């Protein structure tokens, strides 16, 4: 009887042992390789499915990040891409809604004074007035509506130029105190006509700024007319002009009807009008572009326009950089 151990130890069996060991090694390697690649291929299939869902428009889909290698990096980048596409889609939707609001709002705002003006002119054309006083009233009303129509068109053109970057500013050295006094000289008689009290506190002698005086005056006019239009009784408009080492601050405040947080957040939005709290509807109204234009005019001149609101008290602050001794504006902090 042959000894098996002895037989396998013979030289002629050594190649068989080597081949057998090699086959076992290859089989084990292939098994581990299969198990490893199966996990990778399974995850790769998940990535492909996720990419397919995103490409079909499901921008809210997110791919699970299960690895810390290149595939994990790919998954994270896919999620970032989906979020960016979703944000872009939301922005495009908001832009489209704004365009529709523009068409609807401007069409309505232009149609109202135009229809009224045509009505008065038709009465005049037909000589449908009883006396000279009524004739004058029709003419004045038609003229007022024409002015309102012009203001609406001017606001729309200004906003379009601002958003397109075509607005040209004639900047020059100016004194903010002097400019404010000029604007108040024209505004106070209007305020008194509506039984409003204007209180001004000018805490500086001079405030040299580099601005387009006409456009800054437009901002002030808008803020003052808004204060008059939305003030509650007793109508008091507070104006304060102060400065520090780098900037000049003009604050216009008044008491008005309370608004919600949602309304406050939208006050600077284009085409937004709080008509239900407007107290003097007979004052000329715009297309809801006034504050949006005012803020952009301020920002385009290195300034800012902000609102502080609390319990019915509104305080709009215009901030502009002061000129340094060499004539250049102070950098904003």
C-alpha positions in Angstrom: 0.0 0.0 0.0 1.4 3.4 -1.0 1.7 6.2 1.4 -0.3 9.2 0.1 1.9 11.7 1.7 4.9 10.2 0.2 3.3 10.0 -3.2 2.3 13.7 -3.2 5.8 14.6 -2.2 7.3 13.0 -5.3 8.7 15.4 -7.8 6.2 14.5 -10.5 3.3 15.8 -8.3 4.8 19.2 -7.6 3.5 20.8 -10.9 0.1 19.6 -10.0 0.2 21.3 -6.6 1.4 24.5 -8.1 -1.3 24.5 -10.8 -3.9 23.6 -8.2 -2.8 26.4 -5.9 -2.8 28.9 -8.8 -6.3 27.9 -9.8 -7.6 28.3 -6.2 -5.9 31.7 -6.0 -7.4 32.8 -9.2 -10.9 31.6 -8.2 -10.6 33.4 -4.8 -9.3 36.6 -6.6 -12.2 36.5 -9.1 -14.7 36.0 -6.2 -13.4 39.0 -4.3 -13.1 41.0 -7.5 -16.7 40.2 -8.4 -17.9 41.1 -4.9 -16.0 44.4 -5.0 -17.0 45.4 -8.5 -20.6 44.3 -7.9 -20.9 47.0 -5.1 -19.2 49.6 -7.4 -21.4 48.7 -10.4 -24.5 48.7 -8.3 -23.7 52.2 -7.0 -22.7 53.2 -10.5 -26.2 52.1 -11.7 -27.7 54.2 -8.9 -25.8 57.2 -10.2 -26.9 56.6 -13.8 -30.5 56.3 -12.6 -30.2 59.5 -10.6 -28.7 61.3 -13.6 -31.5 60.1 -15.8 -34.2 61.4 -13.4 -32.5 64.8 -13.2 -32.1 65.0 -17.0 -35.9 64.3 -17.3 -36.7 67.3 -15.2 -36.9 66.0 -11.6 -34.6 68.6 -10.2 -35.6 67.8 -6.6 -34.1 64.3 -6.9 -30.8 63.8 -4.9 -28.4 61.0 -5.4 -27.3 59.2 -2.1 -23.7 59.8 -1.3 -22.4 56.4 0.0 -18.6 56.6 -0.8 -15.7 58.8 -0.1 -13.9 58.1 -3.4 -14.3 59.5 -6.9 -17.8 58.0 -7.2 -18.8 59.8 -4.0 -17.4 63.0 -5.4 -19.4 62.5 -8.6 -22.6 62.0 -6.6 -22.0 65.2 -4.6 -21.3 67.1 -7.8 -24.5 65.7 -9.3 -26.5 67.0 -6.3 -24.9 70.4 -6.5 -25.7 70.5 -10.2 -29.3 69.6 -9.6 -29.6 72.3 -6.9 -28.1 74.9 -9.2 -30.5 73.9 -12.0 -33.5 74.0 -9.6 -32.4 77.5 -8.4 -32.1 78.7 -12.0 -35.5 77.3 -12.9 -37.0 79.0 -9.9 -35.4 82.3 -10.9 -36.6 81.9 -14.5 -40.1 81.3 -13.2 -39.9 84.4 -11.0 -38.7 86.4 -13.9 -41.5 85.2 -16.1 -44.0 86.0 -13.3 -42.5 89.5 -13.0 -42.8 90.0 -16.8 -46.5 89.1 -16.6 -46.9 91.4 -13.6 -45.2 94.1 -15.6 -47.6 93.7 -18.5 -50.7 93.4 -16.3 -49.7 96.2 -13.9 -48.4 98.7 -16.5 -51.4 98.0 -18.8 -53.8 98.7 -15.9 -51.9 101.7 -14.6 -51.6 103.3 -18.0 -55.2 102.5 -19.0 -56.8 104.2 -15.9 -55.5 107.8 -16.3 -55.7 107.5 -20.1 -59.4 106.5 -20.0 -60.2 109.3 -17.6 -58.3 111.8 -19.7 -60.2 110.7 -22.8 -63.4 111.0 -20.9 -62.7 114.6 -19.9 -61.5 115.6 -23.4 -64.6 114.0 -24.9 -66.8 116.2 -22.6 -64.8 119.2 -23.7 -65.1 118.2 -27.4 -68.9 117.9 -27.1 -69.0 121.1 -25.0 -70.8 119.2 -22.3 -70.1 121.7 -19.5 -72.5 124.0 -17.9 -70.3 127.0 -17.2 -66.7 128.3 -17.3 -66.0 126.8 -13.8 -66.9 123.3 -15.0 -64.9 123.9 -18.1 -61.9 124.8 -16.0 -62.4 121.7 -13.8 -62.5 119.4 -16.8 -59.4 120.9 -18.2 -57.5 120.7 -14.9 -58.6 117.1 -14.4 -57.5 116.1 -17.9 -54.2 117.9 -17.4 -53.7 116.1 -14.0 -54.3 112.7 -15.6 -51.9 113.6 -18.4 -49.2 114.4 -15.8 -50.0 111.1 -14.0 -49.7 109.2 -17.3 -46.3 110.9 -18.0 -45.0 110.0 -14.5 -46.0 106.3 -15.1 -44.2 106.3 -18.4 -41.1 108.1 -16.9 -41.0 105.5 -14.1 -41.2 102.6 -16.5 -38.4 104.1 -18.7 -36.2 104.8 -15.7 -36.6 101.3 -14.3 -35.9 99.8 -17.7 -32.7 101.8 -18.1 -31.6 101.0 -14.6 -32.1 97.2 -15.0 -30.4 97.2 -18.4 -27.4 99.3 -17.3 -28.1 102.1 -19.8 -28.8 104.8 -17.1 -26.2 107.6 -17.3 -25.5 109.5 -14.1 -24.3 113.1 -14.2 -22.3 112.9 -11.0 -20.8 116.0 -9.5 -19.7 117.5 -6.2 -22.8 118.6 -4.2 -23.8 119.6 -0.7 -26.4 117.2 0.7 -27.8 119.8 3.1 -28.3 122.4 0.3 -30.0 119.8 -1.9 -32.3 118.7 1.0 -33.3 122.3 1.7 -34.2 122.8 -2.0 -36.4 119.7 -2.1 -38.1 120.7 1.2 -38.7 124.2 -0.2 -40.9 122.7 -2.8 -42.4 119.9 -0.7 -43.5 121.8 2.5 -46.3 123.8 0.7 -47.7 120.5 -0.7 -47.6 118.9 2.8 -49.3 121.9 4.3 -52.1 121.6 1.7 -52.8 118.2 3.1 -52.5 119.4 6.7 -49.2 117.7 7.4 -46.5 119.0 9.6 -42.9 118.7 8.4 -40.2 118.6 11.2 -36.6 118.8 10.1 -33.5 118.2 12.2 -30.3 119.0 10.2 -27.4 118.2 12.4 -24.6 119.1 10.0 -23.4 122.3 8.4 -22.2 120.8 5.2 -22.1 117.3 3.7 -20.0 117.1 0.5 -21.1 114.1 -1.7 -20.4 112.9 -5.2 -23.8 112.3 -6.7 -26.2 113.1 -9.5 -28.3 115.8 -7.8 -31.3 115.3 -10.0 -31.5 111.6 -9.3 -31.0 112.0 -5.5 -33.7 114.7 -5.5 -35.9 112.2 -7.2 -35.3 109.7 -4.4 -36.1 112.4 -1.8 -39.2 113.4 -3.6 -40.4 109.8 -3.8 -39.8 109.2 -0.1 -41.4 112.5 1.0 -44.5 111.9 -1.2 -44.8 108.3 0.1 -44.7 109.7 3.7 -47.4 112.2 2.9 -49.5 109.6 1.1 -49.4 107.0 3.8 -49.3 109.1 7.0 -52.0 108.7 9.6 -53.5 111.6 11.6 -51.9 113.7 13.0 -49.8 113.8 9.9 -46.2 114.4 11.0 -43.2 113.8 8.7 -39.8 113.8 10.5 -36.6 114.5 8.5 -33.2 114.1 10.0 -29.8 114.7 8.3 -26.7 113.4 10.1 -23.2 112.1 9.3 -20.2 110.2 10.6 -16.6 110.0 9.3 -17.5 108.2 6.1 -21.2 108.7 5.3 -24.2 111.0 5.4 -27.5 109.7 6.5 -30.9 111.2 5.6 -33.9 109.6 7.4 -37.5 110.3 6.6 -40.0 108.9 9.1 -43.8 109.0 9.6 -46.6 107.1 11.4 -48.7 104.9 9.2 -51.1 102.0 9.1 -49.5 98.7 10.3 -48.4 96.3 7.7 -47.5 92.6 7.9 -44.0 91.2 7.7 -44.9 90.0 4.2 -45.9 93.5 3.1 -42.7 94.9 4.7 -40.5 92.5 2.8 -42.2 93.5 -0.5 -42.1 97.3 -0.2 -39.0 97.5 -2.4 -40.3 95.0 -4.9 -41.1 96.3 -8.4 -44.8 96.8 -9.2 -45.8 96.2 -5.6 -48.4 98.7 -4.2 -50.1 98.6 -0.8 -53.2 100.2 -2.1 -55.3 99.2 0.8 -53.4 101.4 3.2 -53.1 104.4 0.9 -54.7 107.3 2.7 -54.6 109.9 0.0 -55.7 108.1 -3.2 -56.2 111.5 -4.9 -52.4 112.1 -4.8 -50.7 110.9 -8.0 -49.9 107.2 -7.8 -47.2 105.4 -9.7 -46.9 101.9 -11.1 -45.4 100.5 -7.9 -41.9 101.3 -9.1 -41.1 104.2 -6.9 -39.2 102.5 -4.1 -37.7 100.0 -6.4 -36.3 102.8 -8.5 -35.2 104.8 -5.5 -33.2 101.9 -4.1 -31.5 101.2 -7.4 -30.7 104.9 -7.9 -29.1 105.0 -4.5 -27.1 101.8 -5.1 -25.9 103.0 -8.5 -24.4 106.0 -6.7 -22.5 103.9 -4.1 -25.3 104.4 -1.5 -28.1 102.4 0.0 -31.8 102.8 0.9 -33.2 100.9 3.9 -36.3 100.7 5.9 -36.8 100.4 9.6 -40.4 99.5 10.5 -41.9 99.0 14.0 -45.5 99.2 15.1 -46.7 101.5 12.4 -43.6 103.7 12.4 -41.7 103.9 9.0 -38.2 105.3 8.8 -36.5 105.2 5.4 -32.7 106.0 5.5 -30.7 107.1 2.5 -27.0 106.5 3.0 -24.3 108.1 0.8 -20.5 108.2 1.0 -18.9 111.5 2.0 -16.2 113.0 -0.1 -12.7 112.9 1.3 -10.4 115.9 1.3 -9.0 114.8 -2.1 -12.4 114.8 -3.6 -12.9 111.0 -3.8 -15.7 109.3 -2.0 -15.1 107.5 1.2 -15.3 103.7 0.7 -18.4 102.2 2.2 -17.7 100.2 5.4 
